[in-house]
């Protein structure tokens, strides 16, 4: 499968690209800076320089032509203000959905966040509040699209600890943490077999089940 990943140099995206390339898929990572390209190549991904904040859907649709799926893993990142939370965490996700529809790519995986809500109110940190609202608005936009087979994945607090392969997936899991490696493994599994959680929003934390069993439990729940 050819899979285009927005935010291709993010930590989760780099793990995902490695997993996809190792099983014979063709990951394509959208990056903002040329110096990021070698990191993607080392993981078996094709880097494509593309500015998600300034492009039109028609431009991105050309890159998506022939793709089997897209993954939104981009983010404004730490140190960015509320304005960029909107242009990247919301705007770029909407752009990717618009382009996917134009290119006829139905499968869309959204890497969101636990607590994402377009109407997030009382948050002590106003920038984090803007982030949750932006992510929530992007999720809402995606879930309203009948032309896309989407899954919204909302991990808990992300860590850099080695992945354990043991997770919990459910509509509501409760607060918890999860290694970035395990998030990437769940994304890879959902790309291999999208049917169980198509058109579903699920939270993800570390838990007692291997990835396949966790997906099956979430699908049955």
C-alpha positions in Angstrom: 0.0 0.0 0.0 1.1 3.6 -0.7 0.3 5.6 2.5 0.8 9.4 2.7 1.6 10.7 6.2 1.1 14.4 7.0 3.6 15.4 9.6 6.1 12.8 8.3 8.9 13.9 10.6 7.0 13.7 13.8 8.1 11.0 16.4 5.0 8.8 15.9 5.2 9.2 12.1 8.8 8.1 12.1 8.0 5.0 14.0 5.0 4.3 11.7 7.1 4.8 8.6 9.6 2.2 9.8 6.8 -0.3 10.5 5.1 0.2 7.2 8.4 -0.1 5.2 9.4 -3.2 7.1 6.2 -5.0 6.0 6.5 -3.9 2.4 4.3 -0.9 2.2 5.3 2.4 0.6 5.2 5.2 3.2 5.4 8.8 1.9 6.0 11.5 4.5 5.1 15.1 4.0 7.8 17.3 5.6 8.4 21.1 6.0 12.2 21.3 5.9 14.6 19.6 3.4 17.0 18.7 6.2 14.4 16.3 7.6 14.4 14.1 4.4 17.3 11.8 5.4 15.6 10.8 8.7 12.6 9.5 6.6 14.8 7.7 4.1 16.6 5.9 6.9 13.2 4.5 7.9 12.3 3.5 4.4 9.9 6.4 3.6 9.8 8.7 0.7 10.1 12.3 1.8 8.0 15.0 0.0 8.5 18.6 0.8 5.1 20.2 1.3 3.8 23.2 3.3 0.4 22.2 4.8 -0.2 25.8 5.9 -0.1 27.5 2.6 -1.1 25.0 -0.1 -4.5 24.4 -1.8 -6.3 21.0 -1.7 -5.7 20.6 -5.5 -1.9 20.7 -5.0 -2.0 18.1 -2.2 -4.4 15.9 -4.2 -1.7 15.5 -6.9 0.6 13.9 -4.2 -2.2 11.7 -3.0 -2.9 10.4 -6.5 -2.7 6.6 -6.3 -2.4 6.4 -2.5 -4.4 3.8 -0.6 -4.6 5.8 2.7 -3.6 9.0 4.4 -2.6 9.6 8.0 -2.8 12.9 9.7 0.1 13.0 12.2 1.0 16.7 11.9 1.0 19.2 14.7 2.1 22.8 15.4 4.4 21.4 18.2 5.6 22.7 21.5 6.4 26.4 21.6 3.7 27.3 19.0 0.9 29.7 19.9 -2.8 29.4 19.6 -2.9 30.7 16.0 -0.7 27.9 14.7 -2.7 25.3 16.7 -5.6 26.4 14.4 -3.7 26.5 11.1 -1.9 23.2 11.6 -3.9 21.0 14.0 -7.2 22.0 12.5 -6.5 23.7 9.1 -4.0 21.2 7.8 -6.2 18.2 8.8 -9.1 19.7 6.9 -6.8 20.3 3.9 -5.7 16.7 3.9 -9.4 15.6 4.0 -10.3 17.9 1.2 -7.4 16.6 -0.9 -8.2 13.0 -0.1 -11.7 13.5 -1.4 -10.4 15.1 -4.6 -7.9 12.3 -5.1 -10.4 9.5 -4.3 -8.5 8.2 -1.3 -11.2 6.9 1.1 -9.1 5.8 4.0 -8.1 8.5 6.5 -6.6 7.9 9.9 -6.6 10.9 12.2 -4.1 11.0 15.1 -6.0 13.2 17.5 -5.7 13.7 21.3 -7.6 12.5 24.3 -9.8 15.4 25.5 -10.1 17.0 22.0 -13.2 19.0 21.9 -14.2 21.9 19.6 -15.9 23.5 22.6 -13.1 22.9 25.1 -13.7 25.4 27.8 -12.0 25.7 31.2 -8.3 24.8 30.5 -5.7 26.3 32.7 -3.2 26.7 29.8 -4.9 28.8 27.1 -2.6 27.5 24.4 -3.4 23.9 25.3 -7.1 24.8 25.3 -6.6 26.2 21.8 -4.9 22.9 20.8 -7.8 20.8 22.2 -10.4 23.0 20.4 -8.4 22.8 17.1 -8.1 19.0 17.3 -11.7 18.7 18.2 -12.8 20.8 15.3 -10.7 18.8 12.9 -12.2 15.6 14.3 -15.7 17.0 13.8 -15.0 18.0 10.3 -13.6 14.6 9.4 -16.5 12.7 11.0 -19.0 14.6 8.9 -17.5 13.4 5.6 -19.5 10.5 4.1 -16.9 10.1 1.3 -14.1 9.0 3.7 -13.6 5.9 5.7 -12.1 7.5 8.8 -10.9 6.5 12.1 -10.1 9.0 14.9 -7.4 7.7 17.3 -7.1 9.7 20.5 -4.1 8.6 22.6 -3.5 9.6 26.2 -0.3 11.2 27.4 2.5 10.3 25.0 5.8 8.9 26.3 9.1 8.0 24.8 9.4 4.8 26.7 9.9 1.6 24.6 6.7 0.2 23.3 5.3 -2.8 25.1 2.8 -4.0 22.5 0.1 -4.0 25.2 -2.7 -1.4 24.9 -6.3 -0.6 25.6 -8.6 0.8 23.0 -12.2 2.0 23.7 -14.6 4.8 23.1 -13.6 5.9 26.6 -10.5 4.4 28.3 -10.0 6.9 31.2 -6.8 8.9 31.6 -3.5 7.2 31.0 -0.2 7.2 29.1 1.0 5.3 26.1 4.4 5.0 24.4 4.7 6.6 21.0 5.9 3.3 19.6 2.7 1.6 20.6 0.6 4.4 19.0 2.5 3.8 15.8 1.8 0.1 16.0 -1.9 0.7 16.4 -1.9 3.0 13.4 -0.1 0.4 11.4 -2.6 -2.3 12.3 -5.5 -0.1 11.4 -4.0 0.6 8.0 -3.6 -3.1 7.4 -7.2 -3.9 8.4 -9.4 -0.8 8.6 -12.7 -2.5 8.8 -13.0 -3.1 12.6 -12.8 0.5 13.6 -13.9 2.3 10.4 -16.0 5.4 11.2 -15.2 5.1 14.9 -13.5 7.4 17.4 -11.4 5.5 20.0 -9.1 6.4 22.9 -5.8 4.7 23.4 -3.7 4.1 26.5 -1.4 1.3 27.7 -3.3 -1.7 28.8 -3.5 -5.5 29.1 -4.1 -6.6 25.5 -1.9 -7.0 22.4 -2.7 -4.7 19.5 -4.9 -7.1 17.6 -6.9 -8.2 20.7 -7.3 -4.5 21.7 -8.7 -3.6 18.3 -11.1 -6.5 18.4 -12.3 -5.6 21.9 -12.9 -2.0 20.8 -14.8 -3.1 17.7 -17.0 -5.3 19.8 -17.6 -2.6 22.5 
